Amino acid sequence: MTDNHLGEFLRARRATVRPEQIGLVSHGHRRVAGLRREEVAEAAGVTCRLRTPPWSPAFSPLSGCA
């Protein structure tokens, strides 16, 4: 058990929704039920890129969610 209550809550909510329910196309078999992080971002109209550390040459201030 972790102390990341927000993360646990969000994962639980994502697990209850299938892509077809919100108008997205499912791309084959899933190891975990529910929406993927990228699908949540797409449905919300935001970008979801992995965070890049500020000391990395690839860093940009517009780095998205992780």
N, CA, C and O of each residue as an XYZ file, in Angstrom:
264
protein
N       0.846     -1.183      0.000
C       0.000      0.000      0.000
C       0.886      1.239      0.000
O       1.871      1.306      0.735
N       0.538      2.202     -0.812
C       1.330      3.419     -0.895
C       0.576      4.576     -0.259
O      -0.594      4.452      0.102
N       1.256      5.685     -0.132
C       0.624      6.900      0.381
C       0.167      7.807     -0.752
O      -0.199      8.958     -0.514
N       0.186      7.303     -1.980
C      -0.210      8.094     -3.130
C      -1.717      7.936     -3.367
O      -2.139      7.264     -4.308
N      -2.502      8.551     -2.520
C      -3.954      8.397     -2.580
C      -4.547      8.960     -3.869
O      -5.475      8.375     -4.427
N      -4.029     10.075     -4.343
C      -4.540     10.650     -5.590
C      -4.284      9.706     -6.761
O      -5.176      9.472     -7.577
N      -3.080      9.166     -6.847
C      -2.750      8.226     -7.910
C      -3.625      6.989     -7.868
O      -4.085      6.513     -8.906
N      -3.856      6.469     -6.678
C      -4.720      5.300     -6.522
C      -6.143      5.622     -6.958
O      -6.785      4.813     -7.629
N      -6.634      6.785     -6.588
C      -7.981      7.207     -6.971
C      -8.106      7.315     -8.486
O      -9.061      6.805     -9.072
N      -7.138      7.983     -9.122
C      -7.191      8.171    -10.570
C      -7.103      6.845    -11.315
O      -7.829      6.637    -12.287
N      -6.225      5.946    -10.875
C      -6.124      4.631    -11.514
C      -7.435      3.858    -11.371
O      -7.870      3.192    -12.310
N      -8.059      3.945    -10.207
C      -9.332      3.252     -9.996
C     -10.414      3.792    -10.929
O     -11.204      3.020    -11.472
N     -10.455      5.098    -11.117
C     -11.459      5.692    -12.005
C     -11.176      5.355    -13.462
O     -12.103      5.065    -14.219
N      -9.902      5.390    -13.869
C      -9.538      5.040    -15.254
C      -9.918      3.609    -15.568
O     -10.297      3.302    -16.698
N      -9.821      2.722    -14.576
C     -10.091      1.304    -14.784
C     -11.563      1.022    -15.050
O     -11.896     -0.046    -15.564
N     -12.451      1.950    -14.714
C     -13.885      1.704    -14.874
C     -14.418      2.150    -16.239
O     -15.586      1.912    -16.546
N     -13.587      2.787    -17.058
C     -14.046      3.321    -18.343
C     -13.324      2.612    -19.482
O     -12.104      2.449    -19.448
N     -14.076      2.197    -20.483
C     -13.495      1.605    -21.692
C     -13.423      2.675    -22.768
O     -14.262      3.575    -22.784
N     -12.444      2.608    -23.671
C     -12.297      3.619    -24.725
C     -13.572      3.818    -25.542
O     -13.909      4.946    -25.902
N     -14.274      2.738    -25.834
C     -15.486      2.831    -26.646
C     -16.568      3.681    -25.967
O     -17.401      4.287    -26.641
N     -16.550      3.720    -24.645
C     -17.553      4.473    -23.904
C     -17.409      5.983    -24.095
O     -18.373      6.727    -23.912
N     -16.224      6.429    -24.456
C     -16.013      7.876    -24.632
C     -15.666      8.244    -26.070
O     -15.177      9.340    -26.345
N     -15.928      7.304    -26.990
C     -15.749      7.603    -28.405
C     -14.350      7.406    -28.945
O     -14.039      7.918    -30.020
N     -13.491      6.682    -28.239
C     -12.146      6.391    -28.729
C     -12.103      4.977    -29.287
O     -12.923      4.136    -28.920
N     -11.156      4.716    -30.168
C     -10.980      3.399    -30.757
C     -10.055      2.584    -29.865
O      -9.003      3.067    -29.445
N     -10.446      1.353    -29.578
C      -9.604      0.460    -28.787
C      -8.586     -0.189    -29.714
O      -8.939     -0.611    -30.815
N      -7.346     -0.275    -29.293
C      -6.279     -0.839    -30.119
C      -5.830     -2.178    -29.555
O      -4.712     -2.299    -29.053
N      -6.686     -3.173    -29.633
C      -6.305     -4.532    -29.259
C      -6.391     -4.841    -27.778
O      -7.002     -4.114    -26.994
N      -5.745     -5.969    -27.419
C      -5.774     -6.497    -26.058
C      -5.073     -5.561    -25.072
O      -4.051     -4.954    -25.393
N      -5.630     -5.456    -23.884
C      -5.042     -4.627    -22.828
C      -4.663     -5.497    -21.647
O      -5.427     -6.376    -21.246
N      -3.489     -5.256    -21.090
C      -3.077     -6.005    -19.902
C      -3.819     -5.505    -18.679
O      -4.054     -6.260    -17.736
N      -4.192     -4.224    -18.694
C      -4.893     -3.608    -17.565
C      -6.194     -3.012    -18.091
O      -6.218     -2.397    -19.157
N      -7.271     -3.198    -17.338
C      -8.575     -2.676    -17.758
C      -8.594     -1.158    -17.712
O      -7.871     -0.536    -16.935
N      -9.423     -0.581    -18.549
C      -9.638      0.867    -18.494
C      -8.826      1.658    -19.486
O      -8.188      1.111    -20.386
N      -8.866      2.973    -19.295
C      -8.184      3.892    -20.204
C      -6.701      3.979    -19.904
O      -6.268      3.876    -18.757
N      -5.940      4.169    -20.959
C      -4.514      4.461    -20.805
C      -4.358      5.953    -20.536
O      -5.248      6.744    -20.846
N      -3.237      6.324    -19.965
C      -2.969      7.733    -19.626
C      -3.129      8.638    -20.843
O      -3.694      9.727    -20.745
N      -2.625      8.180    -21.995
C      -2.704      8.975    -23.216
C      -4.148      9.159    -23.670
O      -4.500     10.207    -24.212
N      -4.985      8.146    -23.452
C      -6.389      8.241    -23.835
C      -7.143      9.235    -22.958
O      -8.018      9.955    -23.441
N      -6.805      9.275    -21.674
C      -7.411     10.263    -20.779
C      -7.040     11.665    -21.245
O      -7.889     12.556    -21.289
N      -5.772     11.857    -21.591
C      -5.319     13.164    -22.065
C      -6.016     13.540    -23.367
O      -6.441     14.682    -23.537
N      -6.135     12.583    -24.288
C      -6.802     12.858    -25.565
C      -8.258     13.266    -25.341
O      -8.742     14.220    -25.951
N      -8.944     12.548    -24.474
C     -10.347     12.857    -24.185
C     -10.497     14.230    -23.533
O     -11.503     14.911    -23.727
N      -9.484     14.630    -22.757
C      -9.521     15.932    -22.084
C      -9.024     17.060    -22.981
O      -9.167     18.233    -22.635
N      -8.441     16.717    -24.131
C      -7.950     17.736    -25.052
C      -6.634     18.352    -24.627
O      -6.354     19.510    -24.935
N      -5.816     17.570    -23.912
C      -4.499     18.052    -23.493
C      -3.435     17.082    -23.996
O      -3.746     15.972    -24.429
N      -2.198     17.506    -23.935
C      -1.104     16.637    -24.330
C      -0.576     15.922    -23.090
O      -0.635     16.448    -21.979
N      -0.067     14.732    -23.299
C       0.472     13.963    -22.181
C       1.797     13.358    -22.608
O       1.850     12.257    -23.156
N       2.859     14.095    -22.348
C       4.196     13.592    -22.627
C       4.871     13.304    -21.298
O       4.535     13.897    -20.273
N       5.824     12.389    -21.329
C       6.549     12.093    -20.105
C       7.365     13.302    -19.672
O       7.865     14.058    -20.505
N       7.492     13.473    -18.385
C       8.276     14.607    -17.869
C       9.743     14.433    -18.220
O      10.278     13.324    -18.203
N      10.374     15.538    -18.533
C      11.796     15.556    -18.829
C      12.469     16.378    -17.748
O      12.036     17.498    -17.477
N      13.519     15.855    -17.120
C      14.180     16.628    -16.071
C      14.762     17.934    -16.615
O      15.231     17.971    -17.752
N      14.736     19.004    -15.819
C      15.203     20.310    -16.293
C      16.655     20.318    -16.761
O      17.036     21.175    -17.558
N      17.467     19.389    -16.285
C      18.875     19.381    -16.690
C      19.081     18.620    -18.000
O      20.195     18.598    -18.524
N      18.042     18.002    -18.531
C      18.152     17.260    -19.781
C      18.161     18.220    -20.971
O      17.450     19.225    -20.957
N      18.963     17.921    -22.007
C      18.973     18.770    -23.209
C      17.611     18.797    -23.914
O      17.325     19.728    -24.667
N      16.759     17.766    -23.671
C      15.463     17.699    -24.329
C      14.381     18.451    -23.546
O      13.224     18.468    -23.965
N      14.738     19.070    -22.422
C      13.745     19.736    -21.572
C      13.094     20.911    -22.295
O      13.754     21.685    -22.987
N      11.779     21.019    -22.114
C      11.064     22.217    -22.547
C      10.073     22.560    -21.456
O       9.562     21.655    -20.796
N       9.781     23.835    -21.242
C       8.856     24.207    -20.171
C       7.444     23.702    -20.400
O       6.599     23.819    -19.513
N       7.171     23.143    -21.569
C       5.841     22.650    -21.883
C       5.707     21.154    -21.655
O       4.754     20.546    -22.141
N       6.654     20.536    -20.917
C       6.567     19.100    -20.657
C       5.238     18.787    -20.007
O       4.796     19.511    -19.116
N       4.589     17.704    -20.447
C       3.240     17.369    -19.987
C       3.228     16.486    -18.765
O       4.149     16.510    -17.949
N       2.166     15.704    -18.650
C       1.960     14.888    -17.461
C       2.780     13.603    -17.510
O       3.266     13.198    -18.566
N       2.920     12.983    -16.371
C       3.642     11.716    -16.296
C       2.821     10.667    -15.607
O       3.273      9.532    -15.454
